[in-house]
Amino acid sequence: MIRRPVDSEDPDRLYTVTGGRSRVDDTVFDLVTLILSESEPTPGMQSEHAKILRICARPTAVVEIAADLGLPVSIVRILLSDLHGTGRITARHPRLTASRTRLPDPDLLKQVLVGLQNL
């Protein structure tokens, strides 16, 4: 299989792949958002969607998915939006994941401890 440069991609094919859509909410899928498959490909599924599900068996960045598919990131974002909308993938931004791992406020922990001791 010979890979063509992205610049030579047929615009008609890209139009077909995305169902004519050209934009998606950029705040959901930036370049480093990690995508994880939540299901296996199903028969009759669009081939690009099936490939994404296979690629994302382990957390994979949006930019890596685009590189593996040989498609522009903007097109991959549209495809990811389709899969995310149907619950077939989850999206995690590395910065959001790290902020959730912070410990609760120490004063809150003290109040919980006092409450448990009063039981």
C-alpha positions as CSV (number, residue, x, y, z in Angstrom):
1,M,0.0,0.0,0.0
2,I,1.4,3.4,-1.0
3,R,0.7,6.2,1.3
4,R,0.0,9.5,-0.3
5,P,0.9,12.9,1.2
6,V,-2.0,14.5,3.0
7,D,-1.9,17.5,0.6
8,S,-2.9,15.2,-2.3
9,E,-5.9,13.8,-0.5
10,D,-9.0,13.8,-2.6
11,P,-11.4,16.5,-1.3
12,D,-14.4,14.5,-2.4
13,R,-13.3,11.5,-0.3
14,L,-12.8,13.7,2.8
15,Y,-16.3,15.2,2.2
16,T,-17.7,11.7,2.0
17,V,-15.8,10.4,5.1
18,T,-17.2,13.3,7.2
19,G,-20.7,13.3,5.8
20,G,-20.1,16.8,4.5
21,R,-19.3,18.3,7.9
22,S,-16.3,20.5,8.1
23,R,-16.2,21.7,11.8
24,V,-16.5,20.2,15.2
25,D,-16.1,21.7,18.7
26,D,-12.3,22.1,19.0
27,T,-12.4,22.3,22.8
28,V,-13.2,18.5,23.1
29,F,-10.4,17.1,21.0
30,D,-7.1,18.9,20.9
31,L,-3.9,17.3,19.7
32,V,-2.9,15.7,23.0
33,T,-6.3,14.4,24.1
34,L,-6.1,10.7,24.8
35,I,-8.7,8.5,23.2
36,L,-9.7,5.1,24.4
37,S,-12.0,2.6,22.7
38,E,-15.0,1.5,24.7
39,S,-16.2,-1.1,22.2
40,E,-15.1,-3.2,19.3
41,P,-15.8,-2.4,15.6
42,T,-19.1,-3.7,14.4
43,P,-20.0,-5.1,10.9
44,G,-21.1,-2.3,8.5
45,M,-19.4,0.4,10.5
46,Q,-17.6,3.1,8.5
47,S,-14.0,1.8,7.9
48,E,-12.4,4.9,9.4
49,H,-14.4,4.5,12.6
50,A,-13.4,0.9,12.8
51,K,-9.8,1.7,12.4
52,I,-10.0,4.3,15.1
53,L,-11.5,1.8,17.5
54,R,-8.7,-0.6,16.8
55,I,-6.0,2.0,17.1
56,C,-7.4,3.2,20.4
57,A,-7.4,-0.2,22.2
58,R,-4.8,1.6,24.4
59,P,-5.0,5.4,25.1
60,T,-3.8,7.2,22.0
61,A,-3.4,10.9,21.3
62,V,-5.5,12.6,18.6
63,V,-2.4,13.5,16.6
64,E,-1.2,9.9,16.6
65,I,-4.6,8.7,15.3
66,A,-4.4,11.3,12.5
67,A,-0.9,10.1,11.6
68,D,-1.9,6.4,11.7
69,L,-4.9,7.1,9.4
70,G,-3.0,9.4,7.1
71,L,-5.8,12.0,7.5
72,P,-5.8,15.7,8.5
73,V,-6.4,16.3,12.2
74,S,-9.6,18.3,11.4
75,I,-11.1,15.2,9.7
76,V,-10.1,12.9,12.6
77,R,-11.7,15.3,15.1
78,I,-15.0,15.0,13.2
79,L,-14.8,11.2,13.2
80,L,-13.9,11.2,16.9
81,S,-16.9,13.4,17.6
82,D,-19.1,10.8,15.9
83,L,-17.7,8.0,18.0
84,H,-17.8,10.0,21.2
85,G,-21.4,10.9,20.6
86,T,-22.4,7.2,20.4
87,G,-20.3,6.3,23.5
88,R,-17.8,4.1,21.5
89,I,-14.8,6.1,22.8
90,T,-13.9,8.2,25.8
91,A,-11.7,11.2,25.7
92,R,-9.3,12.3,28.4
93,H,-7.1,15.3,28.4
94,P,-3.8,14.7,30.3
95,R,-4.1,18.0,32.1
96,L,-7.6,17.3,33.3
97,T,-6.7,13.9,34.5
98,A,-3.8,15.2,36.5
99,S,-5.9,17.9,38.2
100,R,-8.4,15.2,39.4
101,T,-5.7,13.4,41.3
102,R,-5.1,16.2,43.8
103,L,-5.9,15.5,47.4
104,P,-8.9,17.1,49.0
105,D,-8.5,20.1,51.2
106,P,-6.7,19.2,54.5
107,D,-9.4,21.0,56.6
108,L,-12.1,18.8,54.9
109,L,-10.2,15.7,55.7
110,K,-9.9,16.8,59.4
111,Q,-13.7,17.3,59.5
112,V,-14.3,13.9,58.1
113,L,-12.0,12.3,60.6
114,V,-13.7,14.1,63.5
115,G,-17.1,13.0,62.1
116,L,-15.9,9.3,61.9
117,Q,-14.5,9.5,65.5
118,N,-17.9,10.8,66.7
119,L,-19.7,7.7,65.3
